[in-house]
Structure formats: C-alpha cells, structure tokens
Amino acid sequence: MPSYVPSWLLLVNLVAFAAMGLDKKRAVDHKWRIPEKRLFLYVLLGGGIGGTAGMFFFRHKTKHWYFRVFFPLITVAEYGALLTLLLRF
C-alpha cells in the first residue's frame, strides 16, 4: 500500500465529517448549502466513515433514504475493495 493512503483516508474522512456539520449549520441558519453531489463526492473519495459518522452525529440528511443507504454501502464497498487489495499483495 502506498504510504499516502492512510493519510489520504484520514484527511478525506475529516473533511466529510466537517462538511456534514457545516452543511447542517448552514441549513439551520438558512444560508447557502453544500450541494448533495459534493457530500457524495467526499464519500466516493474514501470519506465514507466520516460522512456516515457526521450524518448521524449532526443528525443531518438522515431523513433522505439515499444518504442512509448509499453512504454506508459505498463505504463497505470501498473498504472491502481496499482490504481485498491489501490481502492479495
């Protein structure tokens, strides 16, 4: 595994968690919001744990079925693929 992968995963998970919190704050304050596509992008880039944790910690986007289903599903798929690659090499 390249040495930057753990650092990347930590960073993108922190960004995804923070984005969920920031978007929740902006929703409460009736301000400009982070697009849902961007929230999903953070998860697709490896931030699924942070995005899912942020969703439940901030109680944000939990009423949207596609966030409740796809955030964890993407996370399991990505980390499963990563684990498979690690075990093969």
N, CA, C and O atoms as a MOPAC input file, in Angstrom:
PM7 MOZYME 1SCF
protein

 N      0.85500 1    -1.17100 1     0.00000 1
 C      0.00000 1     0.00000 1     0.00000 1
 C      0.89900 1     1.23100 1     0.00000 1
 O      1.84600 1     1.31500 1     0.78300 1
 N      0.60200 1     2.17800 1    -0.87500 1
 C      1.39100 1     3.42000 1    -0.87300 1
 C      1.27100 1     4.12300 1     0.48100 1
 O      0.23300 1     4.05300 1     1.13900 1
 N      2.32300 1     4.78400 1     0.87700 1
 C      2.38500 1     5.39000 1     2.20700 1
 C      1.38500 1     6.53500 1     2.39400 1
 O      1.04400 1     6.87200 1     3.52700 1
 N      0.92100 1     7.12800 1     1.31400 1
 C     -0.00400 1     8.25700 1     1.43200 1
 C     -1.45900 1     7.83200 1     1.63600 1
 O     -2.28800 1     8.67400 1     1.98100 1
 N     -1.78800 1     6.58200 1     1.44000 1
 C     -3.18300 1     6.13000 1     1.53000 1
 C     -3.78200 1     6.35400 1     2.91800 1
 O     -4.87700 1     6.90900 1     3.00300 1
 N     -3.12600 1     5.95300 1     4.01100 1
 C     -3.72000 1     6.21800 1     5.32900 1
 C     -3.91700 1     7.71200 1     5.60200 1
 O     -4.92600 1     8.11700 1     6.17900 1
 N     -2.94500 1     8.52100 1     5.18300 1
 C     -3.07200 1     9.97600 1     5.37700 1
 C     -4.23900 1    10.52700 1     4.56800 1
 O     -5.00100 1    11.36600 1     5.04800 1
 N     -4.37000 1    10.04100 1     3.32600 1
 C     -5.46600 1    10.48200 1     2.47500 1
 C     -6.81800 1    10.10800 1     3.10400 1
 O     -7.72900 1    10.93400 1     3.15700 1
 N     -6.94000 1     8.88000 1     3.57100 1
 C     -8.20000 1     8.43200 1     4.15700 1
 C     -8.54300 1     9.22700 1     5.41200 1
 O     -9.70500 1     9.57400 1     5.62300 1
 N     -7.55800 1     9.51500 1     6.23600 1
 C     -7.80200 1    10.33600 1     7.42300 1
 C     -8.28000 1    11.72300 1     7.02600 1
 O     -9.25700 1    12.23200 1     7.57700 1
 N     -7.59300 1    12.33200 1     6.07000 1
 C     -7.94400 1    13.68600 1     5.63800 1
 C     -9.34400 1    13.74700 1     5.03400 1
 O    -10.13900 1    14.61100 1     5.40500 1
 N     -9.65100 1    12.84800 1     4.11500 1
 C    -10.93800 1    12.90100 1     3.43100 1
 C    -12.08500 1    12.56700 1     4.39200 1
 O    -13.19000 1    13.08700 1     4.23500 1
 N    -11.83600 1    11.71300 1     5.37500 1
 C    -12.86600 1    11.42200 1     6.36700 1
 C    -13.11600 1    12.62200 1     7.27500 1
 O    -14.26100 1    12.89900 1     7.63100 1
 N    -12.06800 1    13.32600 1     7.64800 1
 C    -12.24200 1    14.55000 1     8.43800 1
 C    -13.00400 1    15.61100 1     7.64900 1
 O    -13.86800 1    16.29900 1     8.19300 1
 N    -12.67900 1    15.73700 1     6.36700 1
 C    -13.37000 1    16.70900 1     5.51100 1
 C    -14.84400 1    16.33500 1     5.37100 1
 O    -15.71100 1    17.20600 1     5.45300 1
 N    -15.13400 1    15.06900 1     5.16300 1
 C    -16.52500 1    14.62800 1     5.01400 1
 C    -17.31300 1    14.87000 1     6.30400 1
 O    -18.45300 1    15.33100 1     6.26000 1
 N    -16.70900 1    14.56200 1     7.44000 1
 C    -17.36900 1    14.79300 1     8.73300 1
 C    -17.64300 1    16.28500 1     8.92700 1
 O    -18.75000 1    16.67600 1     9.29600 1
 N    -16.63300 1    17.10900 1     8.67700 1
 C    -16.77900 1    18.55400 1     8.83600 1
 C    -17.81000 1    19.12800 1     7.86300 1
 O    -18.56200 1    20.03600 1     8.21700 1
 N    -17.84400 1    18.60100 1     6.64600 1
 C    -18.80200 1    19.08300 1     5.65200 1
 C    -20.23900 1    18.81500 1     6.08900 1
 O    -21.12400 1    19.64700 1     5.88600 1
 N    -20.46300 1    17.65900 1     6.68600 1
 C    -21.80700 1    17.36100 1     7.18900 1
 C    -22.19400 1    18.33700 1     8.30600 1
 O    -23.32900 1    18.81000 1     8.35400 1
 N    -21.25600 1    18.63300 1     9.19600 1
 C    -21.52400 1    19.58500 1    10.26900 1
 C    -21.74800 1    20.99100 1     9.74900 1
 O    -22.65300 1    21.69100 1    10.20500 1
 N    -20.92400 1    21.40800 1     8.79300 1
 C    -21.06500 1    22.74600 1     8.22200 1
 C    -22.38000 1    22.88400 1     7.46500 1
 O    -23.05500 1    23.90800 1     7.56900 1
 N    -22.74300 1    21.85900 1     6.70600 1
 C    -23.99900 1    21.91400 1     5.95900 1
 C    -25.19700 1    21.96000 1     6.90500 1
 O    -26.17200 1    22.66200 1     6.63600 1
 N    -25.13100 1    21.22800 1     7.99600 1
 C    -26.20700 1    21.26600 1     8.99000 1
 C    -26.33300 1    22.67100 1     9.57800 1
 O    -27.43900 1    23.19500 1     9.71200 1
 N    -25.19100 1    23.28000 1     9.93100 1
 C    -25.20300 1    24.63600 1    10.48700 1
 C    -25.79900 1    25.61800 1     9.49300 1
 O    -26.60000 1    26.47500 1     9.86600 1
 N    -25.41000 1    25.49800 1     8.22800 1
 C    -25.93500 1    26.39000 1     7.20200 1
 C    -27.42600 1    26.16200 1     6.98300 1
 O    -28.15700 1    27.11200 1     6.70000 1
 N    -27.88600 1    24.93400 1     7.10800 1
 C    -29.31600 1    24.64800 1     6.95100 1
 C    -30.10900 1    25.31300 1     8.06900 1
 O    -31.15800 1    25.90800 1     7.82300 1
 N    -29.61300 1    25.21300 1     9.28700 1
 C    -30.30100 1    25.81900 1    10.43100 1
 C    -30.32800 1    27.34200 1    10.30200 1
 O    -31.31500 1    27.98400 1    10.66100 1
 N    -29.23500 1    27.91800 1     9.78600 1
 C    -29.12800 1    29.37400 1     9.64100 1
 C    -29.74500 1    29.90500 1     8.34400 1
 O    -29.69400 1    31.10800 1     8.08500 1
 N    -30.32500 1    29.02300 1     7.53100 1
 C    -30.94100 1    29.39300 1     6.24000 1
 C    -29.94500 1    30.10000 1     5.32800 1
 O    -30.25300 1    31.13000 1     4.72800 1
 N    -28.74800 1    29.53200 1     5.23500 1
 C    -27.69900 1    30.08800 1     4.38200 1
 C    -27.40900 1    29.13600 1     3.23200 1
 O    -28.00800 1    28.06600 1     3.11700 1
 N    -26.45300 1    29.56100 1     2.36800 1
 C    -26.03500 1    28.76000 1     1.22600 1
 C    -25.55700 1    27.40200 1     1.70800 1
 O    -24.84500 1    27.30900 1     2.70800 1
 N    -25.94800 1    26.34100 1     0.99800 1
 C    -25.69400 1    24.96000 1     1.41300 1
 C    -24.63200 1    24.30000 1     0.54600 1
 O    -24.36200 1    24.72600 1    -0.57600 1
 N    -24.04700 1    23.26600 1     1.08800 1
 C    -23.11700 1    22.42200 1     0.33100 1
 C    -23.96600 1    21.49600 1    -0.53700 1
 O    -24.85200 1    20.81500 1    -0.02100 1
 N    -23.71300 1    21.45700 1    -1.84500 1
 C    -24.51200 1    20.58900 1    -2.70700 1
 C    -24.39800 1    19.11400 1    -2.30800 1
 O    -23.33700 1    18.65400 1    -1.88700 1
 N    -25.49800 1    18.39100 1    -2.44400 1
 C    -25.50600 1    16.96700 1    -2.10800 1
 C    -24.49000 1    16.19300 1    -2.93600 1
 O    -23.89600 1    15.22800 1    -2.45400 1
 N    -24.28900 1    16.61400 1    -4.17700 1
 C    -23.29600 1    15.94100 1    -5.03000 1
 C    -21.90400 1    16.02600 1    -4.41300 1
 O    -21.12700 1    15.07500 1    -4.50000 1
 N    -21.58900 1    17.15200 1    -3.79500 1
 C    -20.27400 1    17.30500 1    -3.18500 1
 C    -20.14800 1    16.41600 1    -1.94900 1
 O    -19.09000 1    15.83400 1    -1.71000 1
 N    -21.21200 1    16.30900 1    -1.17100 1
 C    -21.17600 1    15.42800 1     0.00000 1
 C    -20.93200 1    13.98700 1    -0.43900 1
 O    -20.15800 1    13.26500 1     0.18900 1
 N    -21.59500 1    13.57200 1    -1.51800 1
 C    -21.37400 1    12.22900 1    -2.04800 1
 C    -19.96400 1    12.08200 1    -2.61700 1
 O    -19.36700 1    11.01000 1    -2.52300 1
 N    -19.43300 1    13.14000 1    -3.20100 1
 C    -18.07100 1    13.07900 1    -3.74100 1
 C    -17.06300 1    12.78600 1    -2.63700 1
 O    -16.15600 1    11.97500 1    -2.82400 1
 N    -17.21500 1    13.43700 1    -1.49400 1
 C    -16.30700 1    13.17700 1    -0.37100 1
 C    -16.36300 1    11.70500 1     0.03600 1
 O    -15.33700 1    11.09800 1     0.34000 1
 N    -17.56000 1    11.14300 1     0.03800 1
 C    -17.71200 1     9.72600 1     0.39600 1
 C    -17.08600 1     8.84400 1    -0.67800 1
 O    -16.40800 1     7.86900 1    -0.35600 1
 N    -17.30000 1     9.17000 1    -1.93100 1
 C    -16.72600 1     8.38000 1    -3.02400 1
 C    -15.20700 1     8.44400 1    -3.04800 1
 O    -14.55700 1     7.52000 1    -3.53600 1
 N    -14.63600 1     9.51900 1    -2.52700 1
 C    -13.18300 1     9.66200 1    -2.48500 1
 C    -12.56300 1     8.96400 1    -1.27900 1
 O    -11.36000 1     9.07700 1    -1.04500 1
 N    -13.37900 1     8.24700 1    -0.51700 1
 C    -12.87200 1     7.47900 1     0.61000 1
 C    -13.32400 1     7.98100 1     1.96700 1
 O    -12.90500 1     7.44400 1     2.99300 1
 N    -14.17000 1     8.99800 1     1.99400 1
 C    -14.59900 1     9.58000 1     3.26300 1
 C    -15.90700 1     9.04200 1     3.78800 1
 O    -16.65400 1     9.76500 1     4.44800 1
 N    -16.19700 1     7.79900 1     3.51100 1
 C    -17.47100 1     7.21200 1     3.91800 1
 C    -17.66800 1     7.09800 1     5.41700 1
 O    -18.77400 1     7.29800 1     5.92000 1
 N    -16.60800 1     6.77900 1     6.12800 1
 C    -16.72900 1     6.65700 1     7.58200 1
 C    -17.02200 1     8.03200 1     8.19300 1
 O    -17.90300 1     8.16200 1     9.04200 1
 N    -16.28600 1     9.04500 1     7.76000 1
 C    -16.51800 1    10.39800 1     8.26200 1
 C    -17.86700 1    10.95000 1     7.85200 1
 O    -18.53800 1    11.60800 1     8.64700 1
 N    -18.27100 1    10.68800 1     6.61200 1
 C    -19.57000 1    11.16600 1     6.13900 1
 C    -20.72200 1    10.50900 1     6.87100 1
 O    -21.68500 1    11.17600 1     7.25000 1
 N    -20.62800 1     9.20300 1     7.07100 1
 C    -21.68800 1     8.48600 1     7.78100 1
 C    -21.72100 1     8.89500 1     9.25000 1
 O    -22.79300 1     9.11100 1     9.81600 1
 N    -20.55100 1     9.00100 1     9.86200 1
 C    -20.49200 1     9.43300 1    11.26000 1
 C    -21.04700 1    10.84700 1    11.40900 1
 O    -21.78300 1    11.13100 1    12.35400 1
 N    -20.69400 1    11.73000 1    10.48000 1
 C    -21.20400 1    13.09700 1    10.52100 1
 C    -22.71000 1    13.16300 1    10.32800 1
 O    -23.39200 1    13.97900 1    10.94800 1
 N    -23.21900 1    12.30000 1     9.46600 1
 C    -24.65900 1    12.26700 1     9.21800 1
 C    -25.41600 1    11.95900 1    10.50700 1
 O    -26.41500 1    12.61000 1    10.81100 1
 N    -24.95000 1    10.97900 1    11.25900 1
 C    -25.65400 1    10.60600 1    12.49000 1
 C    -25.28000 1    11.50100 1    13.66900 1
 O    -26.12800 1    11.77800 1    14.51700 1
 N    -24.03300 1    11.95800 1    13.74100 1
 C    -23.61500 1    12.82500 1    14.83400 1
 C    -24.35900 1    14.15700 1    14.80100 1
 O    -24.83000 1    14.64000 1    15.83100 1
 N    -24.46100 1    14.74600 1    13.60500 1
 C    -25.13400 1    16.03600 1    13.45400 1
 C    -26.62500 1    15.88300 1    13.14600 1
 O    -27.34000 1    16.87800 1    13.02600 1
 N    -27.09300 1    14.63800 1    13.02000 1
 C    -28.47000 1    14.33600 1    12.62900 1
 C    -28.85700 1    15.12700 1    11.37500 1
 O    -29.85200 1    15.85200 1    11.34100 1
 N    -28.02600 1    14.95000 1    10.35700 1
 C    -28.19200 1    15.70700 1     9.11800 1
 C    -28.31700 1    14.74700 1     7.94300 1
 O    -27.50100 1    13.84100 1     7.77700 1
 N    -29.33500 1    14.95400 1     7.14200 1
 C    -29.62700 1    14.13800 1     5.95100 1
 C    -30.11600 1    12.73900 1     6.31200 1
 O    -30.15600 1    11.87000 1     5.44100 1
 N    -30.48200 1    12.49600 1     7.55000 1
 C    -30.92300 1    11.16200 1     7.95200 1
 C    -32.31900 1    10.82200 1     7.45200 1
 O    -32.69700 1     9.65000 1     7.44500 1
 N    -33.08400 1    11.80600 1     7.03900 1
 C    -34.42400 1    11.53600 1     6.50100 1
 C    -34.38400 1    11.19400 1     5.01400 1
 O    -35.37400 1    10.72900 1     4.44800 1
 N    -33.24000 1    11.42800 1     4.39000 1
 C    -33.08600 1    11.10200 1     2.96300 1
 C    -32.61000 1     9.66200 1     2.85400 1
 O    -31.50000 1     9.34200 1     3.28000 1
 N    -33.43400 1     8.79300 1     2.29000 1
 C    -33.10500 1     7.37100 1     2.23100 1
 C    -31.80600 1     7.11900 1     1.48300 1
 O    -31.05100 1     6.21400 1     1.83700 1
 N    -31.53900 1     7.91500 1     0.44900 1
 C    -30.35400 1     7.65600 1    -0.36000 1
 C    -29.07100 1     7.98000 1     0.40800 1
 O    -28.03100 1     7.39300 1     0.10900 1
 N    -29.10200 1     8.87300 1     1.36400 1
 C    -27.93300 1     9.09100 1     2.22100 1
 C    -27.79100 1     7.93900 1     3.21000 1
 O    -26.69100 1     7.41900 1     3.39800 1
 N    -28.88900 1     7.53700 1     3.84400 1
 C    -28.84200 1     6.44600 1     4.83100 1
 C    -28.41600 1     5.12800 1     4.20200 1
 O    -27.76900 1     4.30900 1     4.85400 1
 N    -28.77500 1     4.91700 1     2.93900 1
 C    -28.43800 1     3.65000 1     2.27300 1
 C    -27.06700 1     3.71200 1     1.61100 1
 O    -26.23800 1     2.82600 1     1.81600 1
 N    -26.82700 1     4.75300 1     0.82000 1
 C    -25.63100 1     4.76000 1    -0.01600 1
 C    -24.35600 1     5.18600 1     0.69800 1
 O    -23.28200 1     4.72700 1     0.31100 1
 N    -24.41300 1     6.03300 1     1.71400 1
 C    -23.18800 1     6.36500 1     2.44300 1
 C    -22.56100 1     5.09600 1     3.03000 1
 O    -21.38800 1     4.82900 1     2.77100 1
 N    -23.30200 1     4.31100 1     3.80700 1
 C    -22.69000 1     3.08300 1     4.34200 1
 C    -22.35500 1     2.05500 1     3.25800 1
 O    -21.33200 1     1.37500 1     3.34600 1
 N    -23.20900 1     1.93800 1     2.23600 1
 C    -22.97000 1     0.96500 1     1.16900 1
 C    -21.68100 1     1.27200 1     0.40900 1
 O    -20.88800 1     0.37100 1     0.13700 1
 N    -21.47600 1     2.53400 1     0.07000 1
 C    -20.25200 1     2.94400 1    -0.62200 1
 C    -19.04200 1     2.67600 1     0.26700 1
 O    -18.00100 1     2.21300 1    -0.20100 1
 N    -19.19200 1     2.97000 1     1.54800 1
 C    -18.09500 1     2.76700 1     2.49600 1
 C    -17.69600 1     1.29500 1     2.56300 1
 O    -16.51300 1     0.96700 1     2.47400 1
 N    -18.67100 1     0.41900 1     2.71900 1
 C    -18.38300 1    -1.02400 1     2.79200 1
 C    -17.73500 1    -1.50300 1     1.50000 1
 O    -16.78500 1    -2.28500 1     1.53700 1
 N    -18.23600 1    -1.04300 1     0.36300 1
 C    -17.67600 1    -1.46800 1    -0.92300 1
 C    -16.22900 1    -1.00000 1    -1.08000 1
 O    -15.36300 1    -1.77500 1    -1.48600 1
 N    -15.97200 1     0.26800 1    -0.75700 1
 C    -14.62200 1     0.80100 1    -0.92700 1
 C    -13.62100 1     0.16200 1     0.03100 1
 O    -12.53200 1    -0.23900 1    -0.37900 1
 N    -13.99100 1     0.07000 1     1.30300 1
 C    -13.05900 1    -0.50600 1     2.26100 1
 C    -12.92300 1    -2.01000 1     2.06400 1
 O    -11.87100 1    -2.57800 1     2.36100 1
 N    -13.95600 1    -2.65300 1     1.57700 1
 C    -13.85300 1    -4.06900 1     1.22300 1
 C    -12.88800 1    -4.27300 1     0.07100 1
 O    -12.07400 1    -5.19600 1     0.09300 1
 N    -12.97800 1    -3.41100 1    -0.94200 1
 C    -12.05100 1    -3.48900 1    -2.07700 1
 C    -10.62600 1    -3.20800 1    -1.61500 1
 O     -9.69100 1    -3.87900 1    -2.05200 1
 N    -10.45200 1    -2.23100 1    -0.74400 1
 C     -9.11900 1    -1.91500 1    -0.23100 1
 C     -8.54900 1    -3.08900 1     0.56300 1
 O     -7.37500 1    -3.42800 1     0.41100 1
 N     -9.35700 1    -3.69900 1     1.39300 1
 C     -8.92200 1    -4.85000 1     2.18500 1
 C     -8.54300 1    -6.01900 1     1.26100 1
 O     -7.54100 1    -6.69900 1     1.48600 1
 N     -9.34700 1    -6.23900 1     0.23200 1
 C     -9.06300 1    -7.30100 1    -0.72800 1
 C     -7.71400 1    -7.06100 1    -1.41100 1
 O     -6.91900 1    -7.98700 1    -1.57100 1
 N     -7.46400 1    -5.81500 1    -1.81000 1
 C     -6.18200 1    -5.49200 1    -2.44200 1
 C     -5.01400 1    -5.70000 1    -1.47600 1
 O     -3.96200 1    -6.21500 1    -1.85400 1
 N     -5.22000 1    -5.29300 1    -0.23600 1
 C     -4.14800 1    -5.45300 1     0.75500 1
 C     -3.82000 1    -6.91200 1     1.01900 1
 O     -2.65600 1    -7.27400 1     1.19200 1
 N     -4.84700 1    -7.74600 1     1.05000 1
 C     -4.63600 1    -9.17400 1     1.32300 1
 C     -4.03000 1    -9.91500 1     0.14700 1
 O     -3.40500 1   -10.96000 1     0.32800 1
 N     -4.20500 1    -9.39100 1    -1.04900 1
 C     -3.65400 1   -10.04500 1    -2.24500 1
 C     -2.17700 1    -9.75500 1    -2.43000 1
 O     -1.45600 1   -10.57200 1    -3.00100 1
 N     -1.71600 1    -8.61000 1    -1.95900 1
 C     -0.32800 1    -8.22300 1    -2.22200 1
 C      0.49800 1    -8.25300 1    -0.97700 1
 O      1.69200 1    -7.95500 1    -1.02000 1

